[in-house]
Amino acid sequence: MSRPIKFNVYDKKFKQYYLYEEAQKTGLIKSYFNGDTDVVMLQYIGLKDKNGREINEGDILNFEIRGESHGPEREYIKNAPVWYSEEDCMFCFGRYKNDKYEYWYSFADEIDKNTIEIIGNIYQNSELLK
């Protein structure tokens, strides 16, 4: 099974989020490929949240995780940004540090996909990451 390759676009200069088709009409896609650093392409990760919204890089999620590696109780994770790890070749959720190491979640973890909810994105709702 393959997933569709889709993108949305964020214009940092005007602080505006666009669906790809809208961004094409405004010329933002052309600007991006011409090296405009104010234009950010955000890839669809191939999954939807519990409300049917497509999850993209840069979205901020709330979800529950369960299972052996995280203990018998469900844990509610809040304000986890979606990002792509080039090192691991996968989309990751959240980025947390403690004294010893950095960690994050991925769909290799036992995330309850029925609890995933998009609550914002890193560009328009950066206050959620504090």
The first five atom37 places (N, CA, C, CB, O) and aatype in JSON, in Angstrom:
{
  "aatype": [12, 15, 1, 14, 9, 11, 13, 2, 19, 18, 3, 11, 11, 13, 11, 5, 18, 18, 10, 18, 6, 6, 0, 5, 11, 16, 7, 10, 9, 11, 15, 18, 13, 2, 7, 3, 16, 3, 19, 19, 12, 10, 5, 18, 9, 7, 10, 11, 3, 11, 2, 7, 1, 6, 9, 2, 6, 7, 3, 9, 10, 2, 13, 6, 9, 1, 7, 6, 15, 8, 7, 14, 6, 1, 6, 18, 9, 11, 2, 0, 14, 19, 17, 18, 15, 6, 6, 3, 4, 12, 13, 4, 13, 7, 1, 18, 11, 2, 3, 11, 18, 6, 18, 17, 18, 15, 13, 0, 3, 6, 9, 3, 11, 2, 16, 9, 6, 9, 9, 7, 2, 9, 18, 5, 2, 15, 6, 10, 10, 11],
  "atom_mask": [
    [1, 1, 1, 1, 1],
    [1, 1, 1, 1, 1],
    [1, 1, 1, 1, 1],
    [1, 1, 1, 1, 1],
    [1, 1, 1, 1, 1],
    [1, 1, 1, 1, 1],
    [1, 1, 1, 1, 1],
    [1, 1, 1, 1, 1],
    [1, 1, 1, 1, 1],
    [1, 1, 1, 1, 1],
    [1, 1, 1, 1, 1],
    [1, 1, 1, 1, 1],
    [1, 1, 1, 1, 1],
    [1, 1, 1, 1, 1],
    [1, 1, 1, 1, 1],
    [1, 1, 1, 1, 1],
    [1, 1, 1, 1, 1],
    [1, 1, 1, 1, 1],
    [1, 1, 1, 1, 1],
    [1, 1, 1, 1, 1],
    [1, 1, 1, 1, 1],
    [1, 1, 1, 1, 1],
    [1, 1, 1, 1, 1],
    [1, 1, 1, 1, 1],
    [1, 1, 1, 1, 1],
    [1, 1, 1, 1, 1],
    [1, 1, 1, 0, 1],
    [1, 1, 1, 1, 1],
    [1, 1, 1, 1, 1],
    [1, 1, 1, 1, 1],
    [1, 1, 1, 1, 1],
    [1, 1, 1, 1, 1],
    [1, 1, 1, 1, 1],
    [1, 1, 1, 1, 1],
    [1, 1, 1, 0, 1],
    [1, 1, 1, 1, 1],
    [1, 1, 1, 1, 1],
    [1, 1, 1, 1, 1],
    [1, 1, 1, 1, 1],
    [1, 1, 1, 1, 1],
    [1, 1, 1, 1, 1],
    [1, 1, 1, 1, 1],
    [1, 1, 1, 1, 1],
    [1, 1, 1, 1, 1],
    [1, 1, 1, 1, 1],
    [1, 1, 1, 0, 1],
    [1, 1, 1, 1, 1],
    [1, 1, 1, 1, 1],
    [1, 1, 1, 1, 1],
    [1, 1, 1, 1, 1],
    [1, 1, 1, 1, 1],
    [1, 1, 1, 0, 1],
    [1, 1, 1, 1, 1],
    [1, 1, 1, 1, 1],
    [1, 1, 1, 1, 1],
    [1, 1, 1, 1, 1],
    [1, 1, 1, 1, 1],
    [1, 1, 1, 0, 1],
    [1, 1, 1, 1, 1],
    [1, 1, 1, 1, 1],
    [1, 1, 1, 1, 1],
    [1, 1, 1, 1, 1],
    [1, 1, 1, 1, 1],
    [1, 1, 1, 1, 1],
    [1, 1, 1, 1, 1],
    [1, 1, 1, 1, 1],
    [1, 1, 1, 0, 1],
    [1, 1, 1, 1, 1],
    [1, 1, 1, 1, 1],
    [1, 1, 1, 1, 1],
    [1, 1, 1, 0, 1],
    [1, 1, 1, 1, 1],
    [1, 1, 1, 1, 1],
    [1, 1, 1, 1, 1],
    [1, 1, 1, 1, 1],
    [1, 1, 1, 1, 1],
    [1, 1, 1, 1, 1],
    [1, 1, 1, 1, 1],
    [1, 1, 1, 1, 1],
    [1, 1, 1, 1, 1],
    [1, 1, 1, 1, 1],
    [1, 1, 1, 1, 1],
    [1, 1, 1, 1, 1],
    [1, 1, 1, 1, 1],
    [1, 1, 1, 1, 1],
    [1, 1, 1, 1, 1],
    [1, 1, 1, 1, 1],
    [1, 1, 1, 1, 1],
    [1, 1, 1, 1, 1],
    [1, 1, 1, 1, 1],
    [1, 1, 1, 1, 1],
    [1, 1, 1, 1, 1],
    [1, 1, 1, 1, 1],
    [1, 1, 1, 0, 1],
    [1, 1, 1, 1, 1],
    [1, 1, 1, 1, 1],
    [1, 1, 1, 1, 1],
    [1, 1, 1, 1, 1],
    [1, 1, 1, 1, 1],
    [1, 1, 1, 1, 1],
    [1, 1, 1, 1, 1],
    [1, 1, 1, 1, 1],
    [1, 1, 1, 1, 1],
    [1, 1, 1, 1, 1],
    [1, 1, 1, 1, 1],
    [1, 1, 1, 1, 1],
    [1, 1, 1, 1, 1],
    [1, 1, 1, 1, 1],
    [1, 1, 1, 1, 1],
    [1, 1, 1, 1, 1],
    [1, 1, 1, 1, 1],
    [1, 1, 1, 1, 1],
    [1, 1, 1, 1, 1],
    [1, 1, 1, 1, 1],
    [1, 1, 1, 1, 1],
    [1, 1, 1, 1, 1],
    [1, 1, 1, 1, 1],
    [1, 1, 1, 1, 1],
    [1, 1, 1, 1, 1],
    [1, 1, 1, 0, 1],
    [1, 1, 1, 1, 1],
    [1, 1, 1, 1, 1],
    [1, 1, 1, 1, 1],
    [1, 1, 1, 1, 1],
    [1, 1, 1, 1, 1],
    [1, 1, 1, 1, 1],
    [1, 1, 1, 1, 1],
    [1, 1, 1, 1, 1],
    [1, 1, 1, 1, 1],
    [1, 1, 1, 1, 1]
  ],
  "atom_positions": [
    [[0.85, -1.18, 0.0], [0.0, 0.0, 0.0], [0.89, 1.24, 0.0], [-0.96, 0.0, 1.22], [1.83, 1.34, 0.79]],
    [[0.6, 2.16, -0.88], [1.38, 3.39, -0.92], [0.53, 4.55, -0.41], [1.9, 3.68, -2.36], [-0.7, 4.5, -0.44]],
    [[1.2, 5.56, 0.07], [0.48, 6.73, 0.56], [0.67, 7.87, -0.43], [0.97, 7.14, 1.97], [1.7, 7.94, -1.1]],
    [[-0.31, 8.75, -0.54], [-0.16, 9.89, -1.45], [0.91, 10.84, -0.93], [-1.5, 10.63, -1.62], [1.04, 11.06, 0.28]],
    [[1.67, 11.4, -1.84], [2.68, 12.39, -1.48], [2.03, 13.76, -1.67], [4.0, 12.24, -2.36], [1.72, 14.17, -2.79]],
    [[1.82, 14.46, -0.56], [1.18, 15.77, -0.57], [1.99, 16.74, 0.28], [-0.29, 15.68, -0.06], [2.76, 16.33, 1.15]],
    [[1.81, 18.01, 0.0], [2.49, 19.05, 0.77], [1.52, 20.19, 1.05], [3.73, 19.56, 0.01], [0.59, 20.44, 0.28]],
    [[1.75, 20.87, 2.14], [1.15, 22.17, 2.41], [2.3, 23.14, 2.55], [0.23, 22.13, 3.71], [3.46, 22.73, 2.62]],
    [[2.0, 24.42, 2.59], [3.04, 25.44, 2.56], [2.77, 26.49, 3.63], [3.12, 26.11, 1.15], [1.63, 26.89, 3.86]],
    [[3.85, 26.93, 4.29], [3.74, 28.03, 5.24], [4.62, 29.17, 4.76], [4.14, 27.58, 6.67], [5.8, 28.98, 4.46]],
    [[4.04, 30.36, 4.7], [4.77, 31.57, 4.3], [5.13, 32.32, 5.58], [3.91, 32.47, 3.33], [4.28, 32.95, 6.2]],
    [[6.41, 32.25, 5.97], [6.87, 32.89, 7.21], [6.73, 34.41, 7.17], [8.32, 32.52, 7.47], [6.42, 35.05, 8.18]],
    [[6.95, 34.97, 6.01], [6.91, 36.43, 5.86], [5.52, 36.99, 6.2], [7.31, 36.84, 4.44], [5.4, 37.97, 6.93]],
    [[4.47, 36.35, 5.66], [3.11, 36.82, 5.87], [2.35, 36.0, 6.92], [2.36, 36.81, 4.57], [1.17, 36.23, 7.15]],
    [[3.05, 35.04, 7.54], [2.48, 34.19, 8.59], [1.15, 33.57, 8.14], [2.27, 35.01, 9.87], [0.13, 33.66, 8.82]],
    [[1.21, 32.94, 6.96], [0.02, 32.36, 6.36], [0.26, 30.9, 5.98], [-0.41, 33.18, 5.13], [1.31, 30.57, 5.41]],
    [[-0.7, 30.04, 6.28], [-0.65, 28.61, 5.98], [-1.52, 28.36, 4.75], [-1.13, 27.74, 7.2], [-2.66, 28.82, 4.69]],
    [[-0.99, 27.62, 3.78], [-1.72, 27.36, 2.53], [-1.76, 25.87, 2.22], [-1.07, 28.12, 1.37], [-0.81, 25.14, 2.5]],
    [[-2.87, 25.43, 1.66], [-2.9, 24.12, 1.04], [-2.06, 24.22, -0.23], [-4.37, 23.64, 0.73], [-1.92, 25.31, -0.79]],
    [[-1.5, 23.11, -0.67], [-0.58, 23.12, -1.8], [-1.18, 23.8, -3.03], [-0.17, 21.69, -2.14], [-0.53, 24.61, -3.68]],
    [[-2.43, 23.46, -3.34], [-3.07, 24.02, -4.54], [-3.16, 25.54, -4.46], [-4.47, 23.42, -4.73], [-2.94, 26.24, -5.45]],
    [[-3.49, 26.05, -3.27], [-3.56, 27.51, -3.08], [-2.17, 28.13, -3.24], [-4.13, 27.85, -1.67], [-2.03, 29.18, -3.86]],
    [[-1.17, 27.46, -2.69], [0.2, 27.97, -2.76], [0.7, 28.02, -4.2], [1.14, 27.1, -1.91], [1.46, 28.91, -4.58]],
    [[0.27, 27.06, -5.01], [0.66, 27.06, -6.42], [0.1, 28.3, -7.11], [0.16, 25.78, -7.13], [0.81, 28.96, -7.88]],
    [[-1.16, 28.61, -6.84], [-1.81, 29.76, -7.47], [-1.16, 31.08, -7.07], [-3.29, 29.79, -7.1], [-1.1, 32.0, -7.88]],
    [[-0.67, 31.17, -5.84], [-0.07, 32.42, -5.36], [1.4, 32.57, -5.79], [-0.17, 32.49, -3.85], [1.98, 33.64, -5.62]],
    [[1.99, 31.52, -6.32], [3.39, 31.58, -6.73], [4.38, 31.16, -5.65], [0.0, 0.0, 0.0], [5.59, 31.22, -5.86]],
    [[3.87, 30.73, -4.48], [4.76, 30.35, -3.38], [5.59, 29.12, -3.7], [3.96, 30.1, -2.13], [6.74, 29.02, -3.28]],
    [[5.02, 28.18, -4.44], [5.77, 26.96, -4.79], [6.98, 27.34, -5.64], [4.86, 25.95, -5.55], [8.08, 26.85, -5.42]],
    [[6.76, 28.2, -6.61], [7.86, 28.67, -7.46], [8.91, 29.39, -6.61], [7.32, 29.61, -8.57], [10.11, 29.2, -6.81]],
    [[8.45, 30.21, -5.66], [9.38, 30.92, -4.76], [10.22, 29.94, -3.96], [8.61, 31.85, -3.81], [11.43, 30.12, -3.8]],
    [[9.56, 28.89, -3.46], [10.29, 27.87, -2.68], [11.41, 27.25, -3.51], [9.31, 26.76, -2.18], [12.54, 27.14, -3.05]],
    [[11.09, 26.85, -4.73], [12.09, 26.2, -5.58], [13.13, 27.18, -6.11], [11.41, 25.51, -6.73], [14.17, 26.77, -6.62]],
    [[12.85, 28.48, -5.99], [13.85, 29.5, -6.33], [14.69, 29.9, -5.12], [13.16, 30.74, -6.9], [15.48, 30.84, -5.19]],
    [[14.52, 29.18, -4.0], [15.38, 29.39, -2.83], [14.84, 30.35, -1.79], [0.0, 0.0, 0.0], [15.59, 30.76, -0.9]],
    [[13.58, 30.73, -1.86], [13.0, 31.64, -0.87], [12.92, 30.93, 0.49], [11.58, 32.14, -1.32], [12.16, 29.97, 0.64]],
    [[13.69, 31.4, 1.45], [13.74, 30.76, 2.77], [12.56, 31.13, 3.65], [15.03, 31.12, 3.47], [12.42, 30.59, 4.75]],
    [[11.7, 32.05, 3.2], [10.49, 32.38, 3.94], [9.35, 31.41, 3.64], [10.05, 33.81, 3.62], [8.3, 31.48, 4.27]],
    [[9.55, 30.51, 2.69], [8.53, 29.55, 2.3], [8.96, 28.16, 2.76], [8.29, 29.58, 0.75], [10.05, 27.7, 2.44]],
    [[8.08, 27.49, 3.52], [8.39, 26.17, 4.07], [7.39, 25.15, 3.52], [8.35, 26.2, 5.64], [6.18, 25.36, 3.59]],
    [[7.9, 24.05, 2.98], [7.06, 22.96, 2.5], [6.89, 21.96, 3.64], [7.68, 22.26, 1.23], [7.86, 21.58, 4.28]],
    [[5.65, 21.54, 3.89], [5.33, 20.63, 4.99], [4.66, 19.38, 4.41], [4.4, 21.33, 6.04], [3.56, 19.46, 3.86]],
    [[5.33, 18.24, 4.53], [4.84, 17.01, 3.91], [3.75, 16.32, 4.73], [5.98, 16.06, 3.69], [3.82, 16.25, 5.96]],
    [[2.73, 15.81, 4.03], [1.69, 14.97, 4.62], [2.34, 13.65, 4.99], [0.48, 14.76, 3.63], [3.04, 13.06, 4.17]],
    [[2.12, 13.17, 6.21], [2.81, 11.96, 6.67], [2.06, 10.66, 6.33], [3.02, 12.03, 8.16], [2.54, 9.57, 6.64]],
    [[0.89, 10.8, 5.7], [0.16, 9.61, 5.27], [-0.89, 9.13, 6.26], [0.0, 0.0, 0.0], [-1.5, 8.08, 6.05]],
    [[-1.11, 9.88, 7.34], [-2.08, 9.5, 8.36], [-3.0, 10.67, 8.67], [-1.37, 9.03, 9.65], [-2.67, 11.83, 8.43]],
    [[-4.18, 10.34, 9.2], [-5.14, 11.36, 9.61], [-5.36, 11.27, 11.11], [-6.48, 11.22, 8.84], [-5.17, 10.21, 11.71]],
    [[-5.76, 12.4, 11.69], [-6.06, 12.38, 13.13], [-7.47, 11.84, 13.36], [-5.92, 13.79, 13.73], [-8.15, 11.45, 12.41]],
    [[-7.9, 11.8, 14.61], [-9.2, 11.21, 14.96], [-10.37, 11.99, 14.36], [-9.35, 11.15, 16.46], [-11.49, 11.47, 14.3]],
    [[-10.13, 13.22, 13.91], [-11.17, 14.03, 13.29], [-11.12, 14.02, 11.77], [-11.07, 15.45, 13.79], [-11.85, 14.76, 11.11]],
    [[-10.24, 13.18, 11.21], [-10.13, 13.06, 9.76], [-9.23, 14.08, 9.1], [0.0, 0.0, 0.0], [-9.17, 14.15, 7.87]],
    [[-8.51, 14.88, 9.88], [-7.59, 15.88, 9.31], [-6.25, 15.23, 8.97], [-7.38, 17.06, 10.31], [-5.73, 14.43, 9.75]],
    [[-5.7, 15.58, 7.82], [-4.4, 15.06, 7.41], [-3.3, 15.62, 8.3], [-4.12, 15.39, 5.93], [-3.26, 16.82, 8.57]],
    [[-2.41, 14.75, 8.75], [-1.3, 15.15, 9.62], [-0.1, 15.48, 8.74], [-0.95, 14.03, 10.65], [0.31, 14.69, 7.9]],
    [[0.47, 16.67, 8.96], [1.63, 17.15, 8.21], [2.81, 17.42, 9.14], [1.28, 18.41, 7.41], [2.64, 17.6, 10.34]],
    [[4.0, 17.45, 8.55], [5.16, 17.93, 9.3], [4.79, 19.29, 9.89], [6.45, 18.03, 8.38], [4.08, 20.07, 9.25]],
    [[5.25, 19.56, 11.08], [4.98, 20.84, 11.7], [3.7, 20.9, 12.51], [0.0, 0.0, 0.0], [3.52, 21.83, 13.29]],
    [[2.81, 19.92, 12.33], [1.6, 19.89, 13.16], [1.98, 19.57, 14.6], [0.58, 18.84, 12.61], [3.02, 18.95, 14.85]],
    [[1.15, 19.98, 15.53], [1.35, 19.67, 16.94], [0.22, 18.74, 17.35], [1.38, 20.98, 17.83], [-0.96, 19.03, 17.12]],
    [[0.58, 17.62, 17.98], [-0.38, 16.56, 18.29], [-0.52, 16.31, 19.78], [0.02, 15.29, 17.6], [0.41, 16.53, 20.56]],
    [[-1.69, 15.84, 20.17], [-1.93, 15.19, 21.45], [-2.3, 13.75, 21.12], [-3.07, 15.93, 22.3], [-2.99, 13.51, 20.13]],
    [[-1.86, 12.78, 21.93], [-2.2, 11.38, 21.7], [-1.93, 10.56, 22.95], [-1.39, 10.81, 20.51], [-1.31, 11.04, 23.9]],
    [[-2.41, 9.32, 22.93], [-2.14, 8.39, 24.03], [-1.2, 7.3, 23.54], [-3.46, 7.77, 24.57], [-1.25, 6.87, 22.39]],
    [[-0.34, 6.88, 24.44], [0.59, 5.79, 24.13], [0.38, 4.72, 25.19], [2.08, 6.29, 24.1], [0.08, 5.01, 26.34]],
    [[0.56, 3.48, 24.79], [0.34, 2.37, 25.7], [1.33, 1.27, 25.38], [-1.12, 1.84, 25.61], [2.06, 1.36, 24.39]],
    [[1.36, 0.24, 26.19], [2.13, -0.94, 25.83], [3.32, -1.21, 26.71], [0.0, 0.0, 0.0], [3.66, -0.45, 27.62]],
    [[3.94, -2.33, 26.4], [5.05, -2.87, 27.18], [6.18, -1.88, 27.42], [5.61, -4.07, 26.49], [6.65, -1.73, 28.55]],
    [[6.59, -1.19, 26.37], [7.75, -0.3, 26.51], [7.43, 0.96, 27.32], [8.25, 0.1, 25.13], [8.34, 1.66, 27.75]],
    [[6.15, 1.25, 27.53], [5.77, 2.45, 28.25], [5.0, 2.15, 29.53], [4.95, 3.35, 27.37], [4.42, 3.05, 30.14]],
    [[4.98, 0.89, 29.93], [4.28, 0.51, 31.15], [2.84, 0.13, 30.85], [0.0, 0.0, 0.0], [2.35, 0.36, 29.75]],
    [[2.17, -0.46, 31.82], [0.83, -0.97, 31.6], [-0.24, 0.11, 31.47], [0.46, -1.88, 32.72], [-1.29, -0.12, 30.87]],
    [[0.02, 1.29, 32.01], [-0.97, 2.37, 31.97], [-0.81, 3.19, 30.7], [-0.83, 3.27, 33.21], [0.29, 3.33, 30.16]],
    [[-1.92, 3.73, 30.25], [-1.86, 4.65, 29.11], [-1.23, 5.96, 29.57], [-3.3, 4.9, 28.52], [-1.43, 6.4, 30.7]],
    [[-0.47, 6.56, 28.7], [0.13, 7.85, 28.99], [-0.37, 8.85, 27.96], [1.7, 7.77, 28.99], [-0.36, 8.57, 26.76]],
    [[-0.8, 10.02, 28.42], [-1.31, 11.05, 27.52], [-0.16, 12.0, 27.19], [-2.51, 11.82, 28.16], [0.4, 12.64, 28.08]],
    [[0.18, 12.09, 25.91], [1.26, 12.96, 25.45], [0.64, 14.22, 24.87], [2.17, 12.24, 24.38], [-0.25, 14.15, 24.03]],
    [[1.11, 15.38, 25.32], [0.56, 16.65, 24.86], [1.62, 17.46, 24.13], [0.01, 17.45, 26.04], [2.81, 17.4, 24.43]],
    [[1.14, 18.23, 23.15], [1.96, 19.23, 22.47], [3.21, 18.65, 21.82], [2.35, 20.3, 23.44], [4.31, 19.18, 21.99]],
    [[3.06, 17.56, 21.07], [4.18, 16.9, 20.4], [4.24, 17.33, 18.94], [4.06, 15.35, 20.51], [3.35, 16.98, 18.17]],
    [[5.27, 18.08, 18.55], [5.37, 18.48, 17.14], [5.79, 17.3, 16.26], [6.39, 19.63, 16.99], [6.5, 16.4, 16.7]],
    [[5.33, 17.32, 15.01], [5.69, 16.29, 14.02], [6.89, 16.8, 13.25], [4.49, 15.97, 13.06], [6.9, 17.92, 12.75]],
    [[7.91, 15.97, 13.15], [9.12, 16.34, 12.41], [9.71, 15.09, 11.75], [10.17, 17.02, 13.34], [9.42, 13.97, 12.15]],
    [[10.52, 15.32, 10.73], [11.14, 14.21, 10.01], [12.58, 14.04, 10.48], [11.1, 14.45, 8.49], [13.36, 14.99, 10.48]],
    [[12.92, 12.81, 10.89], [14.28, 12.5, 11.3], [15.02, 11.9, 10.1], [14.29, 11.51, 12.51], [14.73, 10.78, 9.68]],
    [[15.98, 12.64, 9.57], [16.78, 12.12, 8.46], [17.65, 10.96, 8.92], [17.65, 13.23, 7.85], [17.89, 10.02, 8.17]],
    [[18.11, 11.03, 10.14], [18.96, 9.97, 10.69], [18.22, 8.64, 10.77], [19.47, 10.37, 12.08], [18.78, 7.58, 10.48]],
    [[16.93, 8.69, 11.18], [16.14, 7.48, 11.34], [15.22, 7.19, 10.15], [15.31, 7.58, 12.58], [14.59, 6.14, 10.1]],
    [[15.16, 8.12, 9.19], [14.32, 7.99, 7.99], [12.86, 7.75, 8.34], [14.83, 6.84, 7.12], [12.22, 6.84, 7.8]],
    [[12.32, 8.57, 9.26], [10.91, 8.43, 9.64], [10.4, 9.72, 10.26], [10.73, 7.25, 10.62], [11.17, 10.58, 10.7]],
    [[9.07, 9.83, 10.28], [8.44, 10.95, 10.97], [8.4, 10.64, 12.45], [7.01, 11.22, 10.42], [8.13, 9.51, 12.85]],
    [[8.67, 11.66, 13.26], [8.71, 11.51, 14.72], [7.75, 12.52, 15.34], [10.16, 11.7, 15.26], [7.33, 13.48, 14.7]],
    [[7.42, 12.28, 16.62], [6.45, 13.11, 17.33], [7.03, 13.53, 18.66], [5.12, 12.36, 17.52], [7.35, 12.69, 19.5]],
    [[7.17, 14.82, 18.85], [7.76, 15.33, 20.08], [9.27, 15.24, 20.02], [0.0, 0.0, 0.0], [9.84, 14.54, 19.18]],
    [[9.9, 15.95, 20.92], [11.36, 15.89, 21.05], [11.64, 16.31, 22.48], [12.12, 16.81, 19.98], [11.51, 17.48, 22.83]],
    [[12.03, 15.36, 23.27], [12.18, 15.59, 24.71], [13.59, 15.28, 25.13], [11.18, 14.74, 25.52], [14.22, 14.36, 24.6]],
    [[14.1, 16.02, 26.08], [15.46, 15.8, 26.58], [15.43, 15.66, 28.09], [16.41, 16.96, 26.16], [14.64, 16.31, 28.77]],
    [[16.3, 14.8, 28.58], [16.55, 14.79, 30.02], [18.06, 14.88, 30.2], [15.95, 13.49, 30.71], [18.77, 15.19, 29.25]],
    [[18.55, 14.63, 31.38], [19.99, 14.79, 31.65], [20.86, 13.86, 30.82], [20.26, 14.55, 33.1], [22.01, 14.19, 30.54]],
    [[20.33, 12.71, 30.43], [21.15, 11.69, 29.78], [20.97, 11.6, 28.27], [20.86, 10.38, 30.38], [21.94, 11.33, 27.56]],
    [[19.76, 11.8, 27.76], [19.55, 11.6, 26.33], [18.32, 12.35, 25.82], [19.41, 10.12, 26.04], [17.54, 12.92, 26.58]],
    [[18.19, 12.32, 24.5], [17.04, 12.91, 23.83], [16.17, 11.76, 23.33], [17.48, 13.85, 22.65], [16.69, 10.73, 22.89]],
    [[14.85, 11.92, 23.38], [13.98, 10.87, 22.88], [12.75, 11.48, 22.21], [13.56, 9.93, 24.01], [12.48, 12.68, 22.36]],
    [[12.01, 10.66, 21.48], [10.8, 11.06, 20.77], [9.97, 9.82, 20.53], [11.14, 11.77, 19.43], [10.39, 8.71, 20.83]],
    [[8.77, 10.01, 19.99], [7.88, 8.9, 19.68], [7.78, 8.77, 18.17], [6.48, 9.11, 20.32], [7.99, 9.73, 17.43]],
    [[7.44, 7.57, 17.71], [7.16, 7.33, 16.3], [6.04, 6.31, 16.23], [8.45, 6.82, 15.52], [5.6, 5.8, 17.26]],
    [[5.58, 6.01, 15.04], [4.53, 5.0, 14.93], [5.06, 3.59, 15.13], [3.85, 5.1, 13.58], [4.29, 2.64, 15.09]],
    [[6.36, 3.45, 15.35], [6.91, 2.16, 15.78], [6.56, 1.94, 17.25], [8.46, 2.11, 15.57], [6.52, 0.8, 17.72]],
    [[6.3, 3.05, 17.98], [5.83, 2.95, 19.36], [4.35, 2.57, 19.34], [6.05, 4.29, 20.14], [3.71, 2.58, 18.28]],
    [[3.83, 2.24, 20.48], [2.44, 1.78, 20.55], [1.49, 2.94, 20.8], [2.28, 0.73, 21.65], [0.84, 3.04, 21.84]],
    [[1.43, 3.83, 19.81], [0.53, 4.96, 19.87], [-0.87, 4.5, 19.51], [1.0, 6.1, 18.93], [-1.06, 3.78, 18.53]],
    [[-1.86, 4.91, 20.3], [-3.24, 4.61, 19.98], [-3.68, 5.6, 18.91], [-4.17, 4.68, 21.26], [-3.98, 6.76, 19.21]],
    [[-3.72, 5.15, 17.67], [-3.99, 6.04, 16.55], [-5.38, 6.67, 16.61], [-3.85, 5.28, 15.25], [-5.63, 7.7, 15.98]],
    [[-6.29, 6.08, 17.37], [-7.64, 6.64, 17.51], [-7.67, 7.84, 18.46], [-8.59, 5.58, 18.01], [-8.71, 8.5, 18.57]],
    [[-6.57, 8.13, 19.13], [-6.53, 9.27, 20.07], [-5.75, 10.45, 19.52], [-5.92, 8.83, 21.39], [-5.74, 11.51, 20.14]],
    [[-5.11, 10.3, 18.36], [-4.29, 11.39, 17.81], [-5.18, 12.56, 17.41], [-3.47, 10.9, 16.6], [-6.17, 12.4, 16.69]],
    [[-4.8, 13.75, 17.89], [-5.55, 14.95, 17.53], [-4.58, 16.09, 17.22], [-6.51, 15.36, 18.67], [-3.66, 16.37, 17.99]],
    [[-4.79, 16.73, 16.08], [-4.0, 17.92, 15.72], [-4.55, 19.09, 16.54], [-4.06, 18.22, 14.16], [-5.75, 19.37, 16.51]],
    [[-3.66, 19.77, 17.26], [-4.1, 20.92, 18.06], [-3.53, 22.24, 17.55], [-3.71, 20.73, 19.51], [-3.84, 23.3, 18.1]],
    [[-2.7, 22.17, 16.52], [-2.11, 23.38, 15.95], [-0.92, 23.02, 15.09], [0.0, 0.0, 0.0], [-0.74, 21.86, 14.71]],
    [[-0.1, 24.02, 14.79], [1.16, 23.77, 14.08], [2.25, 24.67, 14.65], [0.99, 24.01, 12.54], [1.97, 25.68, 15.3]],
    [[3.49, 24.31, 14.38], [4.63, 24.98, 15.02], [4.79, 26.43, 14.61], [5.89, 24.25, 14.71], [5.44, 27.2, 15.31]],
    [[4.21, 26.81, 13.47], [4.36, 28.19, 12.99], [3.29, 29.12, 13.55], [4.32, 28.21, 11.47], [3.59, 30.26, 13.92]],
    [[2.06, 28.65, 13.6], [0.97, 29.5, 14.04], [0.67, 29.34, 15.53], [-0.26, 29.19, 13.24], [-0.01, 30.19, 16.12]],
    [[1.16, 28.27, 16.14], [0.84, 28.01, 17.55], [2.1, 27.64, 18.35], [-0.21, 26.88, 17.65], [2.07, 26.69, 19.14]],
    [[3.17, 28.36, 18.15], [4.44, 28.03, 18.79], [4.35, 28.08, 20.32], [5.53, 28.98, 18.32], [5.16, 27.46, 21.0]],
    [[3.38, 28.82, 20.85], [3.23, 28.88, 22.31], [2.9, 27.51, 22.91], [2.13, 29.89, 22.68], [3.14, 27.29, 24.1]],
    [[2.36, 26.6, 22.13], [2.04, 25.25, 22.62], [3.29, 24.42, 22.91], [1.17, 24.51, 21.6], [3.22, 23.41, 23.61]],
    [[4.42, 24.84, 22.38], [5.67, 24.07, 22.55], [6.43, 24.44, 23.81], [6.57, 24.26, 21.35], [7.45, 23.82, 24.11]],
    [[5.98, 25.42, 24.56], [6.7, 25.86, 25.76], [6.35, 25.02, 26.96], [6.41, 27.32, 26.06], [6.87, 25.25, 28.05]]
  ]
}
